[in-house]
Amino acid sequence: MKTWYLFDVNPSTPPALEVAPGEEFTLDVRGAFADVPDIRLVPTPFTPACDGHPLAPIAGPVRVRGAEPGDAVVVDLLEITPRGDGITAIVRDFGVLRREFGEPAALTCPVRDGYAWFGGRIPIPLAPNLGTVSTMPPEGYRPAYAGAYGGDFDQKDVRAGSRIHLPVMVPGALLFFADPHAAISDGIISGTGIECTARVRARVALEKRRRVERPIIEVDDTVQVLGWGPTVEEATEDASRGAVDYVARRTGLDRREAYMLLSIVGELRIGTSPRPIMAARLIIPGRVLEAAEVVAG
């Protein structure tokens, strides 16, 4: 089977497997640097030099039987198990302080005993997640990075126990997964977490004729609304607007009330920074949504 990379998939990419709605499946998702022999050879991510480079192999696409544009899929991430050692790195001209730390460098982070050992010395508790969960956009994934379909949004709460809502944009949905981490932070200032290969067990549900305008994450009694844009400010603005609309639609509060409520209880988080398309999420406590539904109802 051909190996596909993150910026090299489109609606014509042959699916790796087909699943029925409600069916569990398991995929091995290889780490971002799995095919990189030397970090000094990695071009600057999200530039034309990186097109076709063996960076961030994808798992999939996964065709969902019966999925058509205008439907939604709901991906339950049941288990994410790191396999082998992880790597964290400084990549050329990438990260918040890219002008200060311009020389590429990498550290091996062995994974054992429930920890990823930074440089083999400092124990970091395992908190595995996926940087990329996505349906296929009609124009293909390249050269986009995050959007309504999902993409490489790098939100650390995309982990076991989370549920990801995504729109179907092409027949079969063509789900794909990439960029697993043994641990990662919000903001990801160097541009990388502990990149590792992982075995992912998931289940996908199909919701016919349900409109989903943006990725929604449900995890640990929260609803997390994603947004995106070319700057941090525009991404957080988009996530905030999406969250206001979500709360107003779900609870019956007017948008002004929803806006004020979210200023009190909502938490903003961003993914990898900086990059051409930034992604952010606004985290809403589920108990507040439920209370608002009762009051407004």
C-alpha positions as CSV (number, residue, x, y, z in Angstrom):
1,M,0.0,0.0,0.0
2,K,1.3,3.5,-0.9
3,T,2.3,5.8,1.9
4,W,0.6,9.2,1.7
5,Y,1.8,12.3,3.4
6,L,-0.1,15.1,5.0
7,F,0.0,17.5,2.1
8,D,-0.6,14.9,-0.6
9,V,-4.1,13.6,-0.2
10,N,-7.2,14.4,-2.3
11,P,-10.6,12.9,-3.2
12,S,-8.9,10.6,-5.7
13,T,-6.6,9.1,-3.1
14,P,-7.5,5.4,-2.8
15,P,-9.0,4.6,0.6
16,A,-7.0,2.3,2.9
17,L,-10.2,0.7,4.2
18,E,-13.9,1.1,4.3
19,V,-16.0,1.0,7.5
20,A,-19.7,0.9,8.2
21,P,-21.2,3.5,10.6
22,G,-20.8,2.3,14.1
23,E,-17.9,0.0,13.3
24,E,-14.7,0.1,15.3
25,F,-11.3,0.1,13.4
26,T,-7.7,0.2,14.3
27,L,-4.9,2.1,12.5
28,D,-1.2,2.5,13.0
29,V,-0.5,6.2,12.7
30,R,3.1,6.9,12.1
31,G,4.9,9.8,13.7
32,A,5.7,13.1,11.9
33,F,9.4,12.3,11.7
34,A,9.0,8.5,11.1
35,D,10.6,8.8,7.6
36,V,13.0,11.6,8.4
37,P,16.6,10.3,8.9
38,D,18.1,13.7,9.8
39,I,16.1,16.7,11.2
40,R,18.5,19.0,9.3
41,L,17.0,17.7,6.0
42,V,13.4,18.9,6.9
43,P,12.4,22.0,5.0
44,T,10.4,24.7,6.6
45,P,6.9,23.3,7.2
46,F,4.0,24.8,5.4
47,T,6.1,26.1,2.5
48,P,6.3,24.8,-1.1
49,A,9.7,23.2,-0.2
50,C,7.8,20.8,2.1
51,D,5.4,19.6,-0.6
52,G,6.0,15.9,-1.2
53,H,8.5,15.7,1.6
54,P,8.2,12.7,3.9
55,L,6.8,14.6,6.8
56,A,3.7,13.6,8.8
57,P,2.6,10.3,7.2
58,I,-1.2,9.9,7.2
59,A,-3.3,6.9,8.1
60,G,-6.2,6.5,5.7
61,P,-8.2,7.7,4.0
62,V,-11.0,5.7,5.6
63,R,-14.2,5.6,3.5
64,V,-17.4,5.7,5.6
65,R,-20.1,3.6,4.0
66,G,-23.1,5.7,3.0
67,A,-21.5,9.1,3.8
68,E,-22.5,11.9,1.4
69,P,-21.9,15.6,1.3
70,G,-24.3,17.3,3.7
71,D,-23.9,14.6,6.3
72,A,-21.8,14.6,9.4
73,V,-19.4,12.0,10.9
74,V,-18.7,11.7,14.6
75,V,-15.3,10.1,15.4
76,D,-14.9,8.5,18.8
77,L,-11.2,8.1,19.7
78,L,-11.3,5.0,21.9
79,E,-7.6,4.4,22.4
80,I,-4.3,6.0,21.4
81,T,-1.2,4.0,22.3
82,P,2.3,5.3,21.6
83,R,4.7,2.8,20.1
84,G,8.4,3.1,20.2
85,D,10.4,6.2,21.1
86,G,9.3,9.7,20.5
87,I,11.2,12.7,19.1
88,T,11.0,16.4,19.8
89,A,12.7,18.9,17.6
90,I,13.5,22.4,16.5
91,V,12.7,22.5,12.8
92,R,14.2,25.0,10.4
93,D,12.5,28.4,10.5
94,F,9.6,27.1,12.5
95,G,8.2,27.9,15.9
96,V,7.5,31.1,17.9
97,L,11.2,31.9,18.4
98,R,12.3,30.7,15.0
99,R,14.7,33.6,14.6
100,E,16.3,32.9,18.0
101,F,16.6,29.1,17.6
102,G,17.4,28.8,13.9
103,E,19.6,25.7,14.0
104,P,17.6,22.4,13.6
105,A,18.0,20.0,16.5
106,A,16.3,16.8,17.8
107,L,16.1,14.9,21.0
108,T,15.0,11.3,21.4
109,C,12.3,10.8,24.1
110,P,12.0,7.1,25.1
111,V,8.5,6.0,26.0
112,R,8.3,3.6,28.9
113,D,6.6,3.1,32.3
114,G,3.8,5.6,31.5
115,Y,6.2,8.5,30.7
116,A,8.0,10.0,27.7
117,W,11.5,10.7,28.9
118,F,12.6,14.1,27.5
119,G,16.1,13.6,26.3
120,G,16.1,10.3,28.2
121,R,16.3,12.3,31.5
122,I,13.1,14.2,32.4
123,P,9.9,12.2,32.8
124,I,6.8,13.7,31.1
125,P,3.5,11.9,31.9
126,L,2.1,10.3,28.7
127,A,-0.9,12.3,27.3
128,P,-1.2,10.9,23.8
129,N,-3.2,12.8,21.2
130,L,-3.7,13.3,17.5
131,G,-2.7,16.6,15.8
132,T,-4.8,15.7,12.7
133,V,-8.3,14.3,12.4
134,S,-10.0,15.3,9.2
135,T,-12.5,14.6,6.5
136,M,-11.5,15.3,2.9
137,P,-12.1,18.8,1.5
138,P,-13.4,18.8,-2.1
139,E,-10.2,20.5,-3.4
140,G,-7.9,18.0,-1.6
141,Y,-6.0,18.7,1.6
142,R,-3.1,20.4,-0.1
143,P,-2.3,23.3,0.5
144,A,-4.8,23.9,3.3
145,Y,-3.9,23.2,6.9
146,A,-7.1,23.6,9.1
147,G,-10.7,24.4,8.3
148,A,-14.3,23.2,8.6
149,Y,-13.1,19.7,7.6
150,G,-10.6,19.5,10.5
151,G,-7.1,19.2,9.2
152,D,-3.9,19.7,11.1
153,F,-5.4,21.7,14.0
154,D,-3.1,20.5,16.8
155,Q,-5.5,20.7,19.7
156,K,-4.2,18.6,22.7
157,D,-7.7,17.5,23.8
158,V,-8.1,15.3,20.7
159,R,-7.3,12.3,22.8
160,A,-8.7,9.0,23.9
161,G,-12.2,9.6,25.2
162,S,-12.9,12.5,22.9
163,R,-15.5,12.7,20.2
164,I,-14.9,14.8,17.1
165,H,-17.8,16.1,14.9
166,L,-16.8,16.8,11.3
167,P,-18.7,17.6,8.1
168,V,-18.8,15.2,5.1
169,M,-17.6,17.1,2.0
170,V,-17.0,14.3,-0.5
171,P,-18.6,10.9,-1.0
172,G,-17.4,8.5,1.7
173,A,-16.1,11.3,3.9
174,L,-12.5,9.9,3.4
175,L,-11.4,10.4,7.0
176,F,-7.7,10.6,7.7
177,F,-5.5,10.7,10.8
178,A,-2.0,12.0,11.4
179,D,0.5,13.6,13.7
180,P,0.3,11.6,16.9
181,H,2.1,12.9,20.0
182,A,3.0,11.2,23.3
183,A,2.6,14.6,24.9
184,I,2.0,18.1,23.7
185,S,1.1,21.6,25.0
186,D,-1.3,24.2,24.0
187,G,0.6,26.7,21.9
188,I,3.4,24.3,21.0
189,I,6.0,27.1,20.9
190,S,8.8,25.2,19.2
191,G,6.3,23.7,16.7
192,T,6.7,20.1,17.8
193,G,5.5,18.0,20.7
194,I,6.9,14.5,21.5
195,E,6.2,13.2,18.0
196,C,5.6,9.4,18.0
197,T,4.0,6.5,16.2
198,A,0.7,5.4,17.8
199,R,-1.9,2.7,17.4
200,V,-5.3,4.3,17.3
201,R,-8.6,2.5,17.9
202,A,-11.6,4.5,16.8
203,R,-15.3,4.3,15.9
204,V,-17.2,6.5,13.5
205,A,-20.9,7.3,13.4
206,L,-22.7,8.8,10.5
207,E,-25.5,11.4,11.0
208,K,-27.4,11.9,7.8
209,R,-28.4,15.4,6.7
210,R,-26.8,17.1,9.8
211,R,-25.1,20.4,9.1
212,V,-21.8,20.8,10.8
213,E,-20.0,24.1,10.0
214,R,-16.8,23.5,12.0
215,P,-15.1,20.8,14.1
216,I,-16.6,20.3,17.5
217,I,-14.7,18.3,20.2
218,E,-16.6,16.8,23.1
219,V,-14.4,15.5,26.0
220,D,-14.5,15.4,29.8
221,D,-17.9,17.2,30.0
222,T,-16.8,20.0,27.8
223,V,-17.8,21.2,24.3
224,Q,-14.9,22.7,22.4
225,V,-15.6,24.8,19.3
226,L,-12.8,25.2,16.8
227,G,-12.0,28.2,14.7
228,W,-9.2,29.2,12.2
229,G,-7.6,32.1,10.4
230,P,-4.3,33.4,9.1
231,T,-3.4,35.0,12.5
232,V,-3.9,34.0,16.2
233,E,-6.3,37.0,16.5
234,E,-8.4,35.9,13.5
235,A,-8.5,32.2,14.7
236,T,-9.6,33.1,18.2
237,E,-12.2,35.5,16.7
238,D,-13.5,32.7,14.5
239,A,-13.6,30.2,17.4
240,S,-15.4,32.7,19.6
241,R,-18.0,33.6,17.0
242,G,-18.6,29.9,16.4
243,A,-19.0,29.3,20.1
244,V,-21.4,32.2,20.5
245,D,-23.5,30.8,17.6
246,Y,-23.3,27.2,19.1
247,V,-24.5,28.4,22.5
248,A,-27.3,30.5,21.2
249,R,-28.5,27.8,18.9
250,R,-28.3,25.1,21.6
251,T,-29.7,27.0,24.5
252,G,-32.1,29.6,23.1
253,L,-30.1,32.5,24.7
254,D,-29.7,35.5,22.4
255,R,-26.3,36.0,21.0
256,R,-25.5,38.9,23.3
257,E,-26.2,36.8,26.3
258,A,-24.2,33.9,24.9
259,Y,-21.3,36.3,24.2
260,M,-21.3,37.5,27.8
261,L,-21.7,34.0,29.3
262,L,-18.7,32.7,27.3
263,S,-16.6,35.7,28.5
264,I,-17.1,34.3,32.0
265,V,-16.9,30.5,31.5
266,G,-15.2,30.0,28.1
267,E,-11.5,29.1,27.8
268,L,-9.5,29.9,24.7
269,R,-6.6,27.7,23.5
270,I,-4.5,27.8,20.4
271,G,-2.6,25.1,18.5
272,T,0.9,25.3,16.9
273,S,2.1,28.8,16.4
274,P,2.9,30.4,14.1
275,R,1.8,28.9,10.8
276,P,-0.1,30.1,7.7
277,I,-3.5,29.0,9.1
278,M,-3.8,29.1,12.8
279,A,-6.4,27.0,14.7
280,A,-7.9,27.8,18.1
281,R,-10.7,26.3,20.3
282,L,-13.0,27.8,22.8
283,I,-13.8,25.3,25.7
284,I,-17.3,25.5,27.1
285,P,-18.2,23.6,30.4
286,G,-21.0,21.1,29.7
287,R,-22.7,21.8,33.0
288,V,-23.1,25.5,32.1
289,L,-24.6,24.5,28.8
290,E,-27.1,22.2,30.5
291,A,-28.0,24.9,33.0
292,A,-28.5,27.5,30.2
293,E,-30.7,25.0,28.3
294,V,-33.0,24.6,31.4
295,V,-33.2,28.4,32.0
296,A,-33.8,29.4,28.4
297,G,-36.1,26.5,27.8
